[in-house]
Amino acid sequence: MQEKITDLVLSLKLSKEIQESYITALEFITANPDYALQKFREIVEMLVSMLEKRNHLEPDAKNLQDRIKNLSACQVISNPHQYQLHEIRKLGNKAVHYSNGNSNDSNFIKERKQILTEKAFEARKFLISAFENVYFCINGHIAAKETEAVAAGQQEYKELIYSALITDCYKTKLNAGVICESIYNEIHADSPLLVSESIALQLESIENHAIQFYDSACRLSANFDLQFELDFNLNDKEKIIQNKGDVEALFRFASLSLGRENCVDENLSVDRLKSAAERGYIPAKAFLGAYYYSICEYGLAINYLNEAGAQDEPLALRYLFYYYSEGIACDSNIDNALSFLSRGIELGNADCEAILGSEYHKGSLINKDDLKAKEYLEKSISGGSVIGKNYMTVHFNDLAKKLAIEASKLGELIQKTIEERKQKPYRAQSKIPPNSMCPCGSNLKYKKCCKNGRSEKSSDLHLLWAK
């Protein structure tokens, strides 16, 4: 038995697929913790599938939470091991695909990144313990007395992007696309509300690079050379891409390009997204359901949202709340709608907490309660929800009213300043009768003194008084 082993070596002892996902997560753990958390959650699904297969257990299309509980009920894993897997799963639910929300509050975006980075490192600790326990479950002994965590977050943006430009590895292209999205979000967060033409062009260029990297990942992962050897007709390459391409690459290409004018044909984006969804990629099902809901294709929307919601995909749960609460797609069913929101909150999703907080503040679906609204909104913000931050700033704290008051005060100050700087009107002094005593104090009549300039006598008197 080895005295010490690294977590990378241990992940490889479980499977090459697990190690590859784990390395990707570690590379992004500081650059894009959202993505790292998603990868950690995917690894939990791989571990659960591995244990189910070894013990001849059928998943029965249950969600991940129920599958973990089932492993415990069947005594495949211990209670501490079950706890570890649940914690990674819940931490993974805190991550969201970034295009679902955006904010121009650069400080909050940085705080959010720090929050999620801490969550990602927390998830990593649980995952290393999970690796050790799964290895023991499969092999009947421990891999080593101690597992050492390798340095994480070492991948530099420029190194990864350069590698992506010269490689034919689709996974490197995919990672470069994620990096470009990260750079886009950081620049966008630091930009003013009204951006200059140069910043707008810069953001557009970065987003286009991300889409191009994702497109390359879709094409390379389809492996046209292999399809040619297998006698596939290469005339319809796009069909091969959709059938054989990496589902995550298809999803990320579609979710970023969908709705962007003059960039990619919308039908291509929808077809790739639909392909990823039909091939079982749960985030694609949720995103496709949300897309169909946004274009009023409610029959298609509910099918995909139900499938993704059954797998506890937070975006799907949020849109199922909209579906049953807004009364547009069907008659509103508030209890049903709130059950989906509650499920999202139970899973640890901050955006669902933000939506519930906003509903307590609005008071239209549930009784108005500003204390509960503030509690849920603040909790969502501490979890990194952009939706919660935006609602708290704009609506709960009544930003519009505050801006109006400040604008009114500024207007009053400007008006006061203008009045003070106005040229005062000239007022002529009243005329002095010529025979009255001169106001200068010379004891002479005005006509003999200051009316026509001081007399020598009056001047001499003034000099004497001065002495």
C-alpha positions as CSV (number, residue, x, y, z in Angstrom):
1,M,0.0,0.0,0.0
2,Q,1.3,3.4,-0.9
3,E,2.0,5.9,1.8
4,K,0.8,8.9,-0.2
5,I,-1.1,9.5,-3.5
6,T,-2.3,12.6,-5.3
7,D,-6.0,13.3,-5.9
8,L,-5.2,13.3,-9.7
9,V,-3.8,9.8,-9.6
10,L,-6.6,8.6,-7.4
11,S,-9.2,10.0,-9.8
12,L,-7.5,8.1,-12.7
13,K,-7.6,4.8,-10.7
14,L,-11.4,5.3,-10.8
15,S,-11.7,6.1,-14.5
16,K,-10.0,8.2,-17.2
17,E,-13.3,10.1,-17.8
18,I,-13.4,11.1,-14.1
19,Q,-9.8,12.2,-14.1
20,E,-10.4,14.4,-17.3
21,S,-13.4,16.1,-15.7
22,Y,-11.6,16.6,-12.5
23,I,-8.5,18.2,-14.2
24,T,-10.9,20.5,-16.0
25,A,-12.6,21.5,-12.8
26,L,-9.3,22.2,-11.1
27,E,-8.1,24.4,-14.0
28,F,-11.2,26.5,-13.7
29,I,-11.7,26.5,-10.0
30,T,-10.4,30.1,-9.6
31,A,-11.0,31.4,-13.2
32,N,-14.6,30.2,-13.5
33,P,-15.8,28.6,-10.2
34,D,-19.3,28.2,-11.7
35,Y,-17.9,25.8,-14.3
36,A,-15.8,24.0,-11.7
37,L,-18.8,23.4,-9.5
38,Q,-20.8,22.0,-12.5
39,K,-17.9,19.6,-13.3
40,F,-17.7,18.5,-9.7
41,R,-21.5,17.7,-9.8
42,E,-21.0,15.8,-13.0
43,I,-18.3,13.7,-11.4
44,V,-20.7,12.8,-8.6
45,E,-23.1,11.5,-11.2
46,M,-20.2,9.4,-12.7
47,L,-19.4,8.0,-9.3
48,V,-23.0,7.1,-8.6
49,S,-23.4,5.4,-12.0
50,M,-20.2,3.5,-11.3
51,L,-21.5,2.2,-7.9
52,E,-24.9,1.4,-9.4
53,K,-23.4,-0.6,-12.2
54,R,-21.1,-2.6,-9.9
55,N,-24.0,-3.4,-7.6
56,H,-26.5,-4.1,-10.4
57,L,-28.8,-1.3,-9.4
58,E,-31.1,0.3,-11.9
59,P,-31.3,4.2,-11.7
60,D,-34.9,4.1,-13.0
61,A,-34.4,7.7,-14.3
62,K,-34.5,9.0,-10.7
63,N,-32.9,12.3,-9.9
64,L,-29.4,12.4,-8.4
65,Q,-30.6,13.0,-4.9
66,D,-32.8,9.9,-4.9
67,R,-30.1,7.8,-6.5
68,I,-27.6,8.7,-3.7
69,K,-30.3,7.8,-1.1
70,N,-30.9,4.5,-2.9
71,L,-27.2,3.6,-2.7
72,S,-27.3,4.3,1.1
73,A,-30.6,2.3,1.5
74,C,-29.0,-0.7,-0.3
75,Q,-26.0,-0.4,2.0
76,V,-23.6,0.3,-0.9
77,I,-22.3,3.5,0.8
78,S,-22.1,4.6,4.4
79,N,-23.9,7.6,5.9
80,P,-20.8,9.7,5.9
81,H,-20.2,8.8,2.2
82,Q,-23.8,9.7,1.4
83,Y,-23.4,13.0,3.2
84,Q,-20.3,13.8,1.1
85,L,-22.0,13.1,-2.2
86,H,-25.1,15.2,-1.2
87,E,-22.9,18.1,-0.2
88,I,-21.1,18.1,-3.6
89,R,-24.4,17.8,-5.3
90,K,-25.9,20.8,-3.4
91,L,-22.8,22.9,-4.0
92,G,-23.0,22.1,-7.7
93,N,-26.6,23.4,-7.7
94,K,-25.3,26.8,-6.7
95,A,-23.6,27.2,-10.1
96,V,-25.6,28.6,-13.0
97,H,-25.0,29.0,-16.7
98,Y,-24.0,32.7,-16.7
99,S,-26.1,33.8,-19.6
100,N,-29.2,33.4,-17.4
101,G,-28.4,36.6,-15.6
102,N,-26.1,39.5,-15.8
103,S,-25.2,42.6,-13.7
104,N,-23.4,45.8,-14.1
105,D,-22.4,45.8,-10.4
106,S,-18.7,45.0,-10.8
107,N,-18.1,44.8,-7.0
108,F,-20.9,42.2,-6.7
109,I,-19.6,40.2,-9.6
110,K,-16.2,40.0,-7.9
111,E,-17.8,39.1,-4.6
112,R,-19.9,36.5,-6.3
113,K,-16.8,35.0,-7.9
114,Q,-15.1,34.9,-4.5
115,I,-18.1,33.2,-2.9
116,L,-18.3,30.5,-5.6
117,T,-14.5,30.0,-5.5
118,E,-14.8,29.2,-1.8
119,K,-17.7,26.9,-2.5
120,A,-15.7,25.1,-5.3
121,F,-12.8,24.5,-2.9
122,E,-15.2,23.2,-0.3
123,A,-16.7,20.8,-2.9
124,R,-13.2,19.6,-3.9
125,K,-12.5,18.5,-0.3
126,F,-15.7,16.5,-0.2
127,L,-14.9,15.0,-3.6
128,I,-11.4,13.8,-2.6
129,S,-13.0,12.0,0.4
130,A,-15.7,10.6,-2.0
131,F,-12.9,9.3,-4.3
132,E,-11.3,7.5,-1.4
133,N,-14.7,5.9,-0.3
134,V,-15.7,4.8,-3.8
135,Y,-12.3,3.3,-4.4
136,F,-12.7,1.3,-1.2
137,C,-16.2,0.2,-2.1
138,I,-15.0,-1.1,-5.5
139,N,-11.6,-2.6,-4.4
140,G,-12.2,-3.5,-0.8
141,H,-9.1,-1.6,0.4
142,I,-7.8,1.9,0.5
143,A,-5.6,3.3,-2.3
144,A,-3.1,5.0,0.1
145,K,-2.8,6.1,3.6
146,E,-3.0,9.8,2.6
147,T,-4.3,11.6,-0.4
148,E,-2.6,14.9,-1.3
149,A,-4.4,17.6,-3.2
150,V,-2.4,19.0,-6.1
151,A,-2.2,22.8,-6.8
152,A,-5.3,24.1,-8.5
153,G,-6.2,27.0,-10.7
154,Q,-2.8,26.9,-12.5
155,Q,-4.1,27.3,-16.0
156,E,-3.4,30.8,-17.4
157,Y,-6.0,32.3,-19.8
158,K,-3.4,33.1,-22.5
159,E,-1.8,29.6,-22.3
160,L,-5.1,27.8,-22.7
161,I,-6.3,30.0,-25.5
162,Y,-3.0,29.7,-27.4
163,S,-3.2,25.9,-27.0
164,A,-6.7,25.9,-28.3
165,L,-5.6,27.8,-31.4
166,I,-3.0,25.2,-32.4
167,T,-4.6,22.0,-31.3
168,D,-7.1,19.6,-32.8
169,C,-8.3,18.5,-29.3
170,Y,-12.0,19.4,-29.0
171,K,-11.8,19.5,-25.2
172,T,-9.2,22.2,-25.3
173,K,-11.3,24.1,-27.7
174,L,-14.3,23.7,-25.4
175,N,-12.3,25.0,-22.4
176,A,-11.1,28.0,-24.4
177,G,-14.7,28.9,-25.1
178,V,-15.4,28.8,-21.4
179,I,-12.4,31.0,-20.8
180,C,-13.7,33.5,-23.4
181,E,-17.1,33.6,-21.7
182,S,-15.3,34.2,-18.4
183,I,-13.4,37.1,-19.8
184,Y,-16.5,38.5,-21.4
185,N,-18.4,38.5,-18.1
186,E,-15.5,40.2,-16.2
187,I,-15.2,43.0,-18.8
188,H,-19.0,43.4,-19.0
189,A,-19.2,43.7,-15.2
190,D,-16.5,46.4,-15.1
191,S,-18.1,48.4,-18.0
192,P,-20.5,51.3,-17.4
193,L,-24.2,50.9,-18.1
194,L,-23.8,52.7,-21.4
195,V,-20.7,51.3,-23.0
196,S,-18.6,53.1,-25.7
197,E,-18.5,51.8,-29.2
198,S,-14.9,50.5,-28.6
199,I,-16.0,48.4,-25.5
200,A,-19.1,47.1,-27.3
201,L,-16.9,45.9,-30.2
202,Q,-14.4,44.4,-27.8
203,L,-17.2,42.5,-26.0
204,E,-18.7,41.3,-29.3
205,S,-15.3,40.1,-30.5
206,I,-14.7,38.1,-27.3
207,E,-18.2,36.5,-27.5
208,N,-17.6,35.6,-31.2
209,H,-14.4,33.9,-30.2
210,A,-16.2,31.9,-27.6
211,I,-18.8,30.8,-30.2
212,Q,-16.1,29.9,-32.7
213,F,-14.3,27.8,-30.1
214,Y,-17.5,26.0,-29.2
215,D,-18.3,25.4,-32.9
216,S,-14.8,23.9,-33.4
217,A,-15.4,21.7,-30.4
218,C,-18.7,20.5,-32.0
219,R,-17.0,19.7,-35.3
220,L,-13.9,18.1,-33.9
221,S,-15.8,15.9,-31.5
222,A,-17.9,14.5,-34.4
223,N,-14.7,12.9,-35.7
224,F,-15.4,13.1,-39.4
225,D,-12.4,10.8,-40.2
226,L,-13.8,8.0,-38.1
227,Q,-17.3,8.5,-39.6
228,F,-15.7,8.3,-43.1
229,E,-14.0,5.0,-42.2
230,L,-17.4,3.7,-40.9
231,D,-18.9,4.5,-44.3
232,F,-21.1,7.4,-43.1
233,N,-22.2,9.9,-45.8
234,L,-20.2,13.0,-45.1
235,N,-22.4,15.2,-47.4
236,D,-24.5,16.2,-44.4
237,K,-21.8,17.1,-41.9
238,E,-24.1,19.1,-39.7
239,K,-26.3,16.0,-39.2
240,I,-23.2,14.1,-38.1
241,I,-22.2,16.9,-35.8
242,Q,-25.6,16.8,-34.1
243,N,-25.6,13.0,-33.8
244,K,-22.0,12.4,-32.9
245,G,-20.6,15.7,-31.5
246,D,-20.0,16.3,-27.8
247,V,-23.3,17.2,-26.1
248,E,-21.7,19.8,-23.8
249,A,-20.1,21.5,-26.8
250,L,-23.4,21.5,-28.7
251,F,-25.2,22.9,-25.6
252,R,-22.7,25.7,-24.9
253,F,-22.6,26.7,-28.6
254,A,-26.3,26.9,-28.8
255,S,-27.0,28.6,-25.4
256,L,-24.4,31.4,-26.2
257,S,-25.4,31.9,-29.9
258,L,-29.2,31.6,-29.6
259,G,-30.8,35.0,-30.0
260,R,-27.7,36.8,-31.2
261,E,-28.5,38.7,-34.4
262,N,-26.2,38.5,-37.4
263,C,-24.1,35.9,-35.7
264,V,-25.4,32.4,-36.2
265,D,-28.5,31.1,-37.9
266,E,-31.0,30.6,-35.2
267,N,-32.3,27.3,-36.7
268,L,-28.7,25.9,-36.4
269,S,-28.5,26.9,-32.7
270,V,-31.9,25.4,-31.9
271,D,-31.2,22.2,-33.8
272,R,-27.9,21.7,-31.9
273,L,-29.6,22.5,-28.6
274,K,-32.4,20.1,-29.4
275,S,-29.9,17.4,-30.4
276,A,-28.0,17.7,-27.0
277,A,-31.4,17.6,-25.2
278,E,-32.6,14.5,-27.1
279,R,-29.3,12.8,-26.4
280,G,-30.0,13.2,-22.6
281,Y,-27.9,16.3,-21.7
282,I,-30.1,17.7,-18.8
283,P,-28.9,21.3,-18.9
284,A,-29.8,21.4,-22.6
285,K,-33.3,20.1,-21.8
286,A,-33.7,22.9,-19.3
287,F,-32.4,25.6,-21.6
288,L,-34.5,24.4,-24.5
289,G,-37.6,24.4,-22.4
290,A,-36.9,27.9,-21.2
291,Y,-36.3,29.0,-24.8
292,Y,-39.6,27.5,-26.0
293,Y,-41.4,29.2,-23.1
294,S,-39.9,32.6,-24.1
295,I,-41.2,32.2,-27.7
296,C,-44.6,31.0,-26.5
297,E,-44.2,27.4,-27.7
298,Y,-45.8,26.2,-24.4
299,G,-46.5,22.6,-25.5
300,L,-42.8,22.0,-26.3
301,A,-41.7,24.0,-23.3
302,I,-43.5,22.0,-20.7
303,N,-42.2,18.6,-22.1
304,Y,-38.6,19.6,-21.8
305,L,-39.0,21.5,-18.5
306,N,-40.7,18.5,-16.9
307,E,-37.9,16.2,-18.0
308,A,-35.2,18.5,-16.7
309,G,-37.2,19.4,-13.6
310,A,-37.5,15.7,-12.7
311,Q,-33.7,15.6,-12.7
312,D,-33.6,18.6,-10.4
313,E,-32.1,21.0,-12.9
314,P,-32.5,24.5,-11.2
315,L,-33.2,26.4,-14.4
316,A,-36.0,24.1,-15.2
317,L,-37.5,24.4,-11.7
318,R,-37.4,28.1,-12.0
319,Y,-39.2,28.1,-15.4
320,L,-41.8,25.6,-14.1
321,F,-42.6,28.2,-11.5
322,Y,-43.1,30.8,-14.2
323,Y,-45.1,28.3,-16.3
324,Y,-47.7,27.6,-13.5
325,S,-47.7,31.1,-11.8
326,E,-47.9,33.5,-14.7
327,G,-51.2,32.2,-16.1
328,I,-50.1,32.6,-19.7
329,A,-49.3,29.0,-20.7
330,C,-52.1,27.5,-18.6
331,D,-54.4,28.4,-15.8
332,S,-52.3,29.6,-12.9
333,N,-51.7,27.1,-10.1
334,I,-49.9,28.9,-7.3
335,D,-49.4,25.9,-5.0
336,N,-47.9,23.8,-7.9
337,A,-45.7,26.8,-9.0
338,L,-44.4,27.3,-5.4
339,S,-43.6,23.6,-5.0
340,F,-41.1,23.9,-7.9
341,L,-39.5,27.0,-6.3
342,S,-39.3,25.2,-2.9
343,R,-37.7,22.3,-4.6
344,G,-35.0,24.6,-6.1
345,I,-34.4,26.1,-2.7
346,E,-34.1,22.7,-1.1
347,L,-31.5,21.9,-3.6
348,G,-29.5,25.0,-2.6
349,N,-30.1,27.1,-5.7
350,A,-29.7,30.8,-4.9
351,D,-31.7,32.0,-7.9
352,C,-34.8,30.2,-6.6
353,E,-34.3,31.9,-3.3
354,A,-34.2,35.2,-5.1
355,I,-37.4,34.5,-6.9
356,L,-39.2,33.6,-3.7
357,G,-37.9,36.7,-2.0
358,S,-39.1,38.9,-4.8
359,E,-42.6,37.3,-4.6
360,Y,-42.8,38.0,-0.9
361,H,-42.0,41.6,-1.7
362,K,-44.5,41.9,-4.5
363,G,-47.3,40.3,-2.6
364,S,-49.3,39.3,-5.7
365,L,-48.9,35.4,-5.5
366,I,-48.3,35.1,-1.7
367,N,-49.0,37.4,1.2
368,K,-46.6,40.4,1.2
369,D,-43.9,40.0,3.9
370,D,-41.0,42.3,3.6
371,L,-39.1,40.6,6.4
372,K,-39.2,37.3,4.6
373,A,-38.5,39.0,1.3
374,K,-35.3,40.6,2.8
375,E,-34.3,37.3,4.4
376,Y,-34.6,35.3,1.1
377,L,-33.0,38.1,-1.0
378,E,-30.0,38.5,1.3
379,K,-29.6,34.7,1.4
380,S,-29.7,34.5,-2.4
381,I,-27.1,37.3,-2.6
382,S,-24.8,35.6,-0.2
383,G,-25.1,32.5,-2.5
384,G,-24.1,34.6,-5.5
385,S,-27.5,35.2,-7.2
386,V,-27.4,38.0,-9.7
387,I,-31.2,37.9,-9.9
388,G,-31.3,38.5,-6.1
389,K,-28.8,41.3,-6.3
390,N,-30.6,43.1,-9.1
391,Y,-34.0,42.8,-7.4
392,M,-32.7,44.0,-4.0
393,T,-31.1,47.0,-5.6
394,V,-33.8,48.0,-8.1
395,H,-37.0,47.0,-6.5
396,F,-36.7,46.2,-2.8
397,N,-34.5,49.2,-2.0
398,D,-36.5,51.2,-4.6
399,L,-33.6,52.4,-6.6
400,A,-35.9,54.4,-9.0
401,K,-37.4,56.4,-6.1
402,K,-33.9,57.0,-4.6
403,L,-32.6,58.2,-8.0
404,A,-35.6,60.5,-8.4
405,I,-35.0,62.0,-5.0
406,E,-31.4,62.5,-5.6
407,A,-32.1,64.0,-9.0
408,S,-34.6,66.3,-7.4
409,K,-32.0,67.4,-4.8
410,L,-29.5,67.9,-7.5
411,G,-31.9,70.0,-9.5
412,E,-32.7,72.2,-6.5
413,L,-28.9,72.7,-5.9
414,I,-28.3,73.6,-9.5
415,Q,-31.2,76.1,-9.5
416,K,-30.0,77.7,-6.3
417,T,-26.5,78.0,-7.8
418,I,-27.9,79.6,-10.9
419,E,-29.9,82.1,-8.9
420,E,-26.8,83.0,-6.8
421,R,-24.7,83.6,-9.9
422,K,-27.3,85.8,-11.7
423,Q,-26.1,89.4,-12.2
424,K,-27.9,91.6,-9.7
425,P,-30.0,94.4,-11.3
426,Y,-28.5,97.9,-11.0
427,R,-30.5,100.2,-8.7
428,A,-29.9,103.9,-9.0
429,Q,-29.3,105.7,-5.7
430,S,-31.9,108.4,-4.8
431,K,-30.9,111.9,-5.8
432,I,-29.5,114.3,-3.1
433,P,-31.0,117.8,-3.0
434,P,-28.3,120.3,-3.9
435,N,-28.9,122.5,-0.8
436,S,-28.8,119.7,1.7
437,M,-25.8,118.9,3.8
438,C,-23.3,116.7,1.9
439,P,-23.5,113.1,3.2
440,C,-19.6,112.9,3.3
441,G,-19.6,114.8,6.6
442,S,-17.8,117.9,5.4
443,N,-20.5,120.3,6.9
444,L,-20.8,121.8,3.4
445,K,-23.9,121.8,1.2
446,Y,-24.0,119.0,-1.3
447,K,-23.8,121.4,-4.3
448,K,-20.6,122.9,-3.0
449,C,-19.0,119.6,-2.1
450,C,-19.4,116.2,-3.7
451,K,-22.0,117.0,-6.4
452,N,-19.3,118.2,-8.8
453,G,-16.4,116.5,-7.1
454,R,-14.9,117.5,-3.7
455,S,-13.8,121.0,-3.1
456,E,-10.3,121.8,-1.9
457,K,-11.8,122.8,1.5
458,S,-13.6,119.5,1.9
459,S,-10.5,117.6,0.9
460,D,-8.5,119.5,3.5
461,L,-11.1,118.7,6.1
462,H,-11.0,115.0,5.2
463,L,-7.2,115.0,5.5
464,L,-7.4,116.5,8.9
465,W,-10.0,113.9,10.0
466,A,-7.8,111.3,8.7
467,K,-5.0,112.5,11.0
